[in-house]
Structure formats: C-alpha cells, structure tokens
Amino acid sequence: METYAAMREDRQMLVITHISQLLDLITGFGGFIVPLILWATQKDKVIGMDAHGKMVMNFQISLFIYSIICIPLIFLFGIGFLLLGVVWVFGIIMPIINAINASNGEPCHYPLTIELIK
C-alpha cells in the first residue's frame, strides 16, 4: 500500500474526472465508465482522487435513479418531461462547476446526490 507521501497533487486529473461525465452526451454511458476507471486507477496515486471519485460516482448513480423515476411520471402526469429536462441540465452544469472548483483547489459538492458510495 502506498503512503500519503507517495501521492501527488494533480488538479488536472481531478478536473478530467469531473469533465469526463459529459461523455454521457456523446456516448450515453461514457460519463459513468470513464470516471469509474479514473477513480479506480488513480485513487491511490492522486491526492483527493478518492473523495472526488466517490462524489462523481454517487452523482452519476443519483442522476440515473432520478431519470428512472421520471419515466413513470411522463406516463402518469406528463411532468416527467420537465423533470427529466431538469435532471439533464443539472447533469451538464454541475460537472462543469465542480471541474472549475477542482482546478482552483476549492471544495466540490454535488447537491441532491444520494451518497451510496462512502
């Protein structure tokens, strides 16, 4: 096991982890796979990667859950379209905001995220 002293500070890697979530717009699933790979391979090498990776994965899982909840609401009330749009916009804006925060060394936070990975 590597010690804390052997870890390096790499804000660019943290930024890439947050921004890589936007691959969902291109591939539909890359926004989950790429951050997962980055987190799994770099969490013992980059300072803060474990915390950022957990935040990103919890956010991606939460977005998936919220999207699934919107589907029956589309059929029942039609409001699901509006809520799905809110989830989609939230899924674009929050990774960008947190990538900027990570690049500046500021704390990151994804509101309304279900903390499944601790």
N, C-alpha and C positions, 0 to 999 in steps of 0.2 A: 504494500500500500504506500502511495506517495505521501509525503508530508506536505503541509501547507506551504513551507518554504520553497518547495519544488514547483509550486503552481505559479503561473504567470498571469499578469493582468493583461487582458486582451479585450478592450471595449469593442473593437471591430467584430469580433466573433459574437459578442452579445448582441450587437446591432443586427448582424446577419441572422441570428436565431429569431429575433423578433420579426424582421422583414420577410423572412422565408415563409411566414404564414400566408403571405399574399399569393403564394403559388396556388392556393385554392382557386383563385380567379382564373388561372391558366389551365391547371390540370384537374381541379376538382378534389384532389386528395393530397397533393404535394405539400400543402400547408400543415399537414399533420405528420407526414413521413419525414420530411427534411429536418424540421426542428427536433423530432424524436431522435434521429440519427446524430445530429449535432450535440444534443444534450447527452446522449449515451456515450459518445466517444470523447467528449471534452469536459465532462463534469469533474473529473479528477485532475485536469490539466489547467483549466482557466478559473481564476478567482471569480466567484459569483455565478458561474455557469449552472451549478446545481439549482440554485434558487430561481434563476431566470428560466431555466428549462422546465422546472416544475410549474412556474406561472404560465408559461406558454402552453404546456400540455393541458393544464387544467382549463385554460381559456378555450382551447380548441375543442375539448370534450364538452364544455359548457355550451359552446355555440352549436355543436351537433345536437345536444339534448334540447336546446331551445328551438332549433329548426324542426326537430321531430314533433315537438309539442305544437308547433304552428300548423302542421298538416291537418289534424282533425279540426282545428279552428277555421281552416279555409272552408271545409265542407259544412260545418255547423253554422257559422256566423259570417263568414267572409272576411272577418277581421284578421284572420291568419295571414292574408296577403300583406296587410300593413305591418303586422308584427314580424313577418319574415323579411320585409324590407328593412325594418329597424335592426334586426339581427345582422343582416348583410352589411349595412352601413357601419354598424358597430364593429364588425369583423374586419373592416378596412381601416377605420380611423384609429382604433386602439393599438394595433401593432405599429403604426407609424408614430404615434405619440410616444409609445414606450421605447421604440428604437431611438428616437431623439433623446429621451431621458437617459437611456443606457449609454449613448455616445457622450453625453455630458457628465456621466458619473452620478446622475441623480437616481433616486429610488423609482422603481417601476411598480405599477399597480394596474390590474385589470378589474374594474368594478363588475359586480354581478356574476362573478366567477364562482362556480361550485368547486370547493377545494377537495378533490378526490385523491390527489397525489400529495402526500405530506412530506 
